[in-house]
Amino acid sequence: AAPRHSVSLHMVANDFRALLTRRRDGTPRPVFMVLRHAPAASPWLAALVGLLTVASGLLPHAFILATGSVVSAVARGAGDGLDSPAGDDLVRGLFAVGLLFVAEQSLGPFRGAAAAALALRFRARISERVMRSVLNRPGIAHLEDPATLDRIAQAQGVGPGGMGPSEALRGVVMLAELRFAAIVSALILASFRWWLAVALVVFRLWIRKTVWREMARGSAVALERTQQARFSTYLRDLTLRPEAAKETRLFGLGFWIIDRFVSSWSSTLEAVWKERRRGDRKVVLGALYVFVADLAAFALVARAAASGELSAAEVAVYVQTILSIATIGQMRAEDQLIQYGAASLPAALDLDGALAHSPAAVAKAASVTLPRDAPTQSLSFEGVSFAYPGSTRPVLRDLDLAIPAGRSLAIVGANGAGKTSLVKLICGLYEPTAGVISVDGHDLSTIDPADWRRHLAAIFQDFARYEMSIRTNVAFGAWKHGSDDDALRTAVAKAGAADIVDGLPHGWDTVLARQYERGAELSGGQWQRVAMARALFAVHGGARVLILDEPTANLDVRAEVELFDRFLELTAGLTTILVSHRFSTVRRADRIVVLEGGRVVESGSHDELVAAAGRYATMFELQAARFRDPAGAP
């Protein structure tokens, strides 16, 4: 019987806890969700905020009671002077009132600063969690999925102004102080009429629940409009960031973008306001009920005072407690912070799990660790097909390709032939729809992605231009070796970028963006040499496969040929993959393959392909003709 009894008590306790922390639909209550997760950001700071909140809730009541003692002393000692016992009580009461007032005024800013510090740490913790969740996926398919992007946006903020968990925490701290003060007030009022205190608290909570439910509907609508909110943010950033600044001014797009932003954002807000208006009648009726209840409470106190049951001091205390209890039912700006800010928490907390079960997640467990010098044999595609997530049109179709280790391969073809997609598959950024990619005979999907990428270095067409120092931009190729200054200088020299570093105002510490102090901007060609230096520094870090995926789009043909030739010289003996739509730049590669329709249609050296008079020869001749004079002389 004893075990059954303890189990039943445990079940009752769990049911009661669930009642407090969860709604009827089983979803967590916003306040308890914030209180559960915020302390992990800084336990000691959370404890300090809790203590200061309790103190902030008690001090006003101590002030009320001290005020009551002053009123009592005045009533008892009117005309007796300060030398009387009542006068002594008055002086002590006034001193206490002044001391409590100073304490209350001093504690507020201190508590606010502690709460703000905790909120900032909470925001950083949630942001870190979101970043880790996104980066934990080995590929990038999830970053092209609208539903995932909506969830990431929700994790960073919901509703007007993008309120997030840190705003919710600030709201919880503010309301906790008011709610605690209201409970203490109810306990004081209970000494007059216990049922009056209970009635006011219950009634206020009932009204608050009604209004809160209407507010919750508004935050739900805001969540449904996340994609539209993302578009609004994109429009805003078009006018604030430098990337599109030239075109927005050249084509006079500024006011058009602003109009679209206002229209898009207003549409989102209007949906929220429309949902709120449905509950306006309940809110108005609730306010009327509150007015009547408070009026009845004041009338009851006044009647007791008129009958002599209450003294002037007691009336002063009870009137203030009734006003304090009223804060339980009031809907304040903090409620909106909690409702919208807490709505972003589930998206942040569940993001990792949601991505782990998404189609972009890796299905096979990593079980192979490659030797440091891999690949030593080949990198192979066997019957590989690939279509981007959400698309039914395959980019690669039953592709077979063997890339011998230690040799250079050039991949050419028209736009849309699948060249960049093939490179993304090599890098493990996507998984093939069908077929197998293998490294020295090992299925790539069974190799730990982080381990495989330590063997890779790449310069993509849209290579990253980090708004950081040039040292960091190069060191990112093998960041664990970033303190090796000699290797950094060697990589920069090999890439032909030494003069770039020498010409920067602060040398290696110059930030490559004018938007920062000690910053400078580079030309397109200079950026390409920095990216090349980054790839060469990756070789120093152990990369054995180097990829150039059309990174020279801003260069003329001569400059591109020089860059490719230099790259092939510097990477001799490594597995090198060059991707280009310019046939003249890849002539020195050991082998050239032509992609068309997602398949390899020709393969051989430059001379062999020209002699075969096939697609490569035709396209090469078309491009070469552009550089001949009208008479046909080269």
Secondary structure, DSSP 8 states (H G I E B T S, - for coil): -HHHHHHHHHHHHHHHHHHHHB-TTS-B-HHHHHHHHGGGG-HHHHHHHHHHHHHHHHHHHHHHHHHHHHHHHHHHSTTT-TTSHHHHHHHHHHHHHHHHHHHHHHHHHHHHHHHHHHHHHHHHHHHHHHHHHHHTSSSSGGGG-HHHHHHHHHHH-BTTTTB-HHHHHHHHHHHHHHHHHHHHHHHHHHTT-HHHHHHHHHHHHHHHHHHHHHHHHHHHHHHHTHHHHHHHHHHHHHHHSGGGHHHHHHTT-HHHHHHHHHHHHHHHHHHHHHHHHTTHHHHHHHHHHHHHHHHHHHHHHHHHHHTTSS-HHHHHHHHHHHHHHGGGT---HHHHHHHHHHHTHHHHHSHHHHHHTSTTS--S---B---TT--SSEEEEEEEEE--TT--S-SEEEEEEEEETTSEEEEE-STTSSHHHHHHHHTTSS--SEEEEEETTEEGGGB-HHHHHTTEEEEETT----SSBHHHHHHGGGGGGTT-HHHHHHHHHHTT-HHHHHHSTTGGG-BS-TTSTTB----HHHHHHHHHHHHHHHHHTT--EEEEESTTTTS-HHHHHHHHHHHHHHTTTSEEEEEES-GGGGTTSSEEEEEETTEEEEEE-HHHHHHHTSHHHHHHHHHHHTTS-TTS--
